[in-house]
Amino acid sequence: MKTMCYRIGRTLQFAGLLTLPSAIWISHFDHNEKAAIGVLAGSFAVFVLGYFLARGTSKI
């Protein structure tokens, strides 16, 4: 259980980092600020969730 939660946390961190540049592409090519901020906030939230999940399981 501990290693599964750790791997899920690391996967979420990786997914958050992969989607972060999409916000730059959206703002640059589509000129859609609302969508860019939404993608930026969403990728940051996924990364932070993964960070705390991975960190929390490593201390158990």
Secondary structure, DSSP 8 states (H G I E B T S, - for coil): -HHHHHHHHHHHHHHHHHHHHHHHHIIIII--HHHHHHHHHHHHHHHHHHHHHHHHHH--
